[in-house]
Amino acid sequence: MKIFYSGDDTFEANFNELLERGKMDIEGVTGIVSGLLKEIRTEGNKALRAQIARFDRWEPKEDSELLVSKEDMAKAYANIDPTLRDALHLAYERIESYHQKLMPETWMDKEANGTILGQKVTAVDRAGLYIPGGKAAYPSSLLMNVIPAQVAGVEEIVVCTPAPDNELNELLLAACHLCKVTKVFRVGGASAIGAMAYGTETIPKVDVITGPGNIFVATAKKLVYGEVNIDMIAGPSEIGILADETAREDYLAIDLLSQAEHDEMASSILITTDSELANRVSDKVEEYLGTLSREEIARKSIEESAAIIVTKDMDEAIDLMNEIAPEHLEVVTKDPMSLLESIKHAG
């Protein structure tokens, strides 16, 4: 990994270049995505089948082929390694417990002058969840989108995920079975966003669309906003780690690579006050890269959009991390809780 030192004359230029690399040029694909959405809106399943053939290299002969059967999901759940099945259950329980604590509450209050103030919390009728599945499949994304919707009381959940060559990840299907999701469709990219936003003969129109995706998914969500609600326009995956001399280099390397393997544009940045730790982490990243099934993708991400920054002290490290404002933040220091008040921009 590249190692930058904050005291170097070239640091500011290198840091600014690092910040720019993580940005998606949504405007560059707006025309393409707009055309795809228009086809879905006007032609429904006919356009959907054609776009699946174009991008995922298989063409549904019947509309019914878009829907993943309950039997396929149950079979996948039965087939996966018991250790993975247990991990899915544990993750489900923890995510559910966490989001139950986040639930906003309905409340009413009567003022002295008789005015009634309050808030009524009501779940949407139908949520559309996009789960990436092209270059990698993420059952974790399925859990993190489905479970909050279930906790909120959403009546109907629609899941769309790409199926390149008409193949779906078994672990993802197992997670769908665990979550008792019954409407899972084999469609991805902008096509899926359009189908959920406008509705087709097979895929119902939803009230809100959530979930991460590539630049085409992000652009499609931006364009359909207003027709439906969306969670956010997410960019490439990011992780920022603040660490001092007490951190373990093997753990840090693994966490940096956990985001780098998502896609070539993912950004992984470690900021530390310890130059020796920086070198050890760099060596570990190189060592672990060769063990990854997605080595080519992770290596490109590490080479182009990742760095280790060595600062003179933790105050400077925090200032830089606030400027980066990473999607995911880890604080791996002797006393991490003491630093939280100073971290203003992350998540």
C-alpha positions in Angstrom: 0.0 0.0 0.0 1.0 3.6 -0.6 2.3 5.2 2.6 2.0 9.0 2.9 3.6 11.1 5.7 1.6 14.3 6.7 4.8 16.3 7.1 6.0 15.7 3.5 5.8 18.6 1.0 3.8 16.5 -1.4 1.3 15.3 1.2 -1.5 17.9 0.5 -1.5 17.0 -3.2 -1.5 13.3 -2.6 -4.3 13.6 0.0 -6.5 15.6 -2.3 -5.9 13.1 -5.1 -7.0 10.3 -2.8 -10.2 12.1 -1.9 -11.1 12.6 -5.6 -10.6 9.0 -6.5 -13.5 7.8 -4.5 -16.1 10.0 -6.3 -18.5 8.6 -8.9 -19.1 10.5 -12.1 -22.9 10.0 -12.1 -23.4 12.6 -14.8 -21.3 10.5 -17.2 -23.9 7.7 -17.2 -27.1 9.6 -16.8 -28.0 9.4 -20.4 -27.6 5.6 -20.6 -29.5 5.0 -17.4 -32.3 7.4 -18.4 -32.8 5.4 -21.6 -33.0 2.1 -19.7 -35.5 3.5 -17.2 -37.7 4.9 -20.0 -37.8 1.5 -21.6 -38.9 -0.2 -18.4 -41.5 2.5 -17.8 -43.1 2.2 -21.2 -42.6 -1.5 -22.1 -42.5 -3.3 -18.7 -41.5 -6.9 -18.7 -40.6 -6.9 -22.5 -37.9 -4.3 -21.8 -36.9 -6.0 -18.6 -36.2 -9.3 -20.4 -34.3 -7.6 -23.2 -32.1 -5.7 -20.6 -31.4 -8.9 -18.7 -30.3 -10.6 -21.9 -28.0 -7.6 -22.6 -26.4 -7.2 -19.2 -26.7 -10.6 -17.5 -26.3 -12.9 -20.5 -29.6 -14.9 -20.2 -33.1 -14.2 -21.4 -36.2 -15.2 -19.5 -38.6 -17.0 -21.8 -41.5 -16.5 -19.4 -42.2 -13.7 -17.0 -42.5 -16.3 -14.2 -38.7 -17.1 -14.6 -37.9 -13.7 -13.0 -39.2 -14.8 -9.6 -37.0 -17.1 -7.5 -39.0 -20.0 -6.2 -39.5 -20.6 -2.5 -38.2 -24.2 -3.1 -34.9 -22.8 -4.5 -34.4 -20.6 -1.4 -35.2 -23.5 0.9 -32.9 -25.8 -0.9 -30.0 -23.3 -0.7 -30.6 -22.9 3.0 -30.5 -26.7 3.5 -27.3 -27.0 1.4 -25.0 -24.4 3.0 -22.4 -25.3 5.5 -23.9 -25.5 9.0 -21.3 -23.0 10.3 -22.5 -20.5 7.7 -26.1 -21.2 8.6 -25.3 -20.5 12.3 -23.5 -17.3 11.3 -26.6 -16.1 9.4 -28.8 -16.8 12.4 -26.5 -15.0 14.8 -26.2 -12.0 12.4 -30.0 -11.9 12.1 -30.5 -11.9 15.8 -28.0 -9.1 16.4 -29.2 -6.9 13.5 -32.8 -7.3 14.7 -32.0 -6.4 18.3 -30.0 -3.4 17.2 -32.7 -2.0 14.9 -35.4 -2.6 17.5 -33.5 -0.1 19.7 -33.5 2.4 16.8 -37.3 2.4 16.2 -38.8 5.8 16.5 -41.9 6.0 18.6 -45.4 7.5 18.1 -46.2 10.2 20.6 -48.8 12.8 21.4 -48.6 15.8 23.8 -51.2 18.4 24.7 -50.0 21.9 25.3 -51.4 24.2 28.0 -53.4 26.1 25.3 -55.0 22.9 24.0 -52.7 22.5 21.0 -51.9 18.9 20.3 -48.4 18.1 19.0 -47.2 14.7 18.1 -45.7 12.2 15.7 -47.3 9.1 14.2 -44.8 6.5 13.0 -46.2 4.4 10.2 -44.4 1.9 8.0 -44.7 2.0 4.2 -46.8 -0.7 2.6 -44.1 -2.0 0.2 -40.3 -1.7 0.3 -38.0 -2.5 -2.6 -34.5 -3.7 -1.6 -31.6 -3.9 -4.1 -29.0 -6.4 -3.3 -25.8 -6.4 -5.4 -24.9 -9.8 -6.9 -22.7 -9.2 -9.9 -19.0 -9.2 -9.1 -19.8 -10.4 -5.6 -22.8 -11.5 -3.6 -23.5 -10.0 -0.1 -25.9 -11.9 2.1 -25.0 -9.2 4.7 -26.6 -6.6 2.5 -29.7 -8.7 2.3 -29.9 -8.9 6.1 -29.1 -5.3 6.7 -31.9 -4.2 4.3 -34.6 -6.8 5.0 -34.4 -6.9 8.8 -34.9 -3.1 9.4 -37.9 -3.2 7.1 -39.4 -6.1 9.1 -38.7 -4.4 12.4 -40.4 -1.3 11.1 -43.5 -3.3 10.1 -43.3 -3.1 6.3 -46.1 -5.4 5.0 -44.5 -6.5 1.7 -40.8 -6.7 0.9 -39.5 -7.0 -2.7 -35.9 -8.0 -3.4 -34.1 -7.6 -6.7 -30.6 -9.0 -7.3 -28.7 -9.6 -10.5 -28.3 -13.2 -11.8 -25.4 -13.2 -14.3 -25.8 -16.3 -16.6 -29.0 -17.0 -14.6 -26.9 -18.0 -11.5 -27.6 -16.8 -8.0 -25.3 -17.1 -4.9 -26.4 -19.9 -2.7 -25.6 -18.1 0.5 -27.7 -15.1 -0.6 -30.7 -17.4 -1.3 -30.2 -19.0 2.1 -30.4 -15.6 3.7 -33.6 -14.9 1.8 -35.1 -18.1 3.2 -34.0 -17.2 6.7 -35.6 -13.8 6.4 -38.8 -15.4 5.0 -38.7 -13.1 1.9 -41.0 -14.5 -0.8 -40.6 -12.0 -3.6 -37.1 -12.2 -4.9 -36.5 -11.3 -8.5 -33.6 -12.1 -10.9 -32.9 -8.6 -12.1 -30.1 -6.2 -11.3 -28.7 -2.8 -12.2 -30.7 0.2 -13.4 -33.3 -2.3 -14.7 -34.2 -3.4 -11.2 -34.5 0.1 -9.9 -36.8 1.0 -12.8 -38.9 -2.1 -12.3 -39.4 -1.4 -8.6 -40.0 2.3 -9.1 -42.5 2.0 -11.9 -43.8 -1.5 -11.6 -44.1 -4.1 -14.3 -46.4 -7.0 -15.0 -44.4 -9.1 -12.6 -42.5 -6.8 -10.3 -44.8 -4.6 -8.1 -44.3 -0.8 -7.7 -42.8 -0.1 -4.3 -42.9 3.0 -2.0 -39.2 3.2 -1.1 -36.0 1.7 -2.6 -33.0 0.9 -0.5 -29.7 -0.8 -0.9 -26.2 -0.3 -2.4 -25.0 -0.7 -6.0 -22.7 0.4 -8.7 -22.7 3.7 -10.5 -25.6 2.6 -12.7 -27.7 1.7 -9.7 -26.8 4.9 -7.9 -27.8 7.0 -11.0 -31.0 5.1 -11.4 -32.0 5.8 -7.8 -31.2 9.5 -8.3 -33.4 9.6 -11.4 -36.5 7.8 -9.9 -36.4 9.8 -6.6 -39.7 11.5 -6.4 -41.5 8.7 -8.1 -40.5 6.7 -5.1 -38.5 7.5 -2.0 -34.9 6.2 -1.7 -32.5 5.7 1.2 -29.5 7.5 -0.3 -27.2 7.7 -3.3 -24.3 5.6 -2.2 -20.9 5.9 -3.7 -18.2 3.2 -3.8 -17.6 1.4 -0.5 -15.3 3.2 1.9 -13.5 2.3 5.1 -11.4 4.7 7.3 -9.4 3.3 10.2 -7.8 5.4 13.0 -5.1 3.4 14.8 -2.3 3.8 17.3 0.6 1.6 18.3 -1.7 -0.8 20.2 -3.5 -2.0 17.1 -2.8 -5.4 15.5 -1.5 -5.2 11.9 -3.2 -8.4 10.9 -6.7 -7.2 12.0 -6.2 -3.8 10.3 -5.1 -5.5 7.0 -8.1 -7.8 7.0 -10.5 -4.9 7.6 -8.9 -2.8 4.9 -9.3 -5.6 2.4 -12.9 -6.3 3.5 -13.9 -3.1 1.6 -11.2 -3.3 -1.2 -12.7 -6.6 -2.4 -16.1 -5.0 -3.0 -15.1 -3.3 -6.3 -12.2 -1.6 -8.0 -13.4 1.9 -6.9 -13.6 1.0 -3.2 -11.5 3.2 -0.9 -9.5 1.8 2.1 -7.6 4.3 4.2 -5.7 3.8 7.4 -4.5 6.8 9.4 -2.0 6.1 12.2 0.5 7.9 14.4 2.9 4.9 14.3 5.1 4.6 11.2 6.3 1.1 12.2 2.6 -0.1 12.3 2.1 1.5 8.9 4.8 -0.6 7.4 3.7 -3.8 9.1 0.1 -3.3 7.8 1.3 -2.6 4.3 3.2 -5.9 4.4 0.2 -7.8 5.7 -2.1 -6.4 3.0 0.3 -7.6 0.3 0.5 -11.0 2.0 -3.3 -11.4 2.3 -4.0 -10.2 -1.2 -2.7 -13.4 -2.6 -5.2 -15.4 -0.6 -8.3 -13.7 -1.8 -10.6 -15.2 -4.4 -11.2 -11.7 -5.6 -7.6 -10.7 -5.6 -7.7 -8.9 -9.0 -10.4 -6.5 -7.9 -9.0 -6.0 -4.4 -5.5 -5.4 -5.7 -6.7 -2.7 -8.2 -8.6 -1.0 -5.4 -5.6 -1.1 -3.1 -3.3 0.2 -5.8 -5.5 3.0 -7.0 -7.8 4.1 -4.1 -6.1 3.1 -0.9 -3.4 4.5 1.4 -1.9 4.5 4.8 -1.3 8.0 6.3 1.2 8.6 9.1 0.5 11.7 11.2 2.4 13.6 13.8 -0.3 13.0 16.5 -3.9 11.8 16.9 -5.4 15.3 16.7 -4.1 15.6 13.1 -5.3 12.1 12.4 -8.8 12.9 13.5 -8.8 16.1 11.5 -7.9 14.2 8.3 -10.5 11.5 9.0 -13.2 14.2 9.5 -12.2 15.5 6.1 -12.4 12.1 4.5 -15.8 11.4 6.2 -15.7 7.6 5.4 -18.8 5.4 5.0 -17.4 3.0 7.6 -15.1 4.1 10.5 -13.1 2.1 12.9 -11.2 3.5 15.9 -8.5 1.0 17.0 -6.7 2.8 19.8 -5.9 2.3 23.5 -8.9 4.5 24.5 -11.2 4.7 21.5 -14.2 6.1 23.4 -12.3 9.3 24.3 -11.9 10.1 20.6 -15.6 9.8 19.6 -16.5 13.4 20.5 -13.9 14.7 18.1 -15.1 12.6 15.2 -17.8 14.7 13.4 -18.0 13.2 9.9 -18.4 9.5 9.4 -21.1 7.0 8.5 
